[in-house]
Amino acid sequence: MDEVIEKIVAEAKKQVSEFGYSDQWQILSEAAQRLEDMGHEALKLEYMIEDMEGGEE
């Protein structure tokens, strides 16, 4: 898992390196928000699956 995170962070740094610091902050903040949203969605889906599997027993 750590390897995946390191790859994502390294790619993000690479992609914003040509921007000024204010723009880097804005881009990385937006990316962080989107990743957080994706994480929340993944948790919701995980719990939905668990609820569905638990309801079938």
C-alpha positions, 0 to 999 in steps of 0.5 A: 500500500505504501508503494502505491501512495509513494507513486501517487505523491511522486507523480503529483510533485512531478506534475506541479513542479513547473507551477508557482507555489500558490498554484501548486498549493491550489492544485494539490489541495484540489487533488487532496479533496478529490482523493478524500472524496474517492476514499469516502466513496470507497468506504461507502461501497465497502459498507454497502457490500458488507451490508448486502452480504450480511443481509443474505445470510 
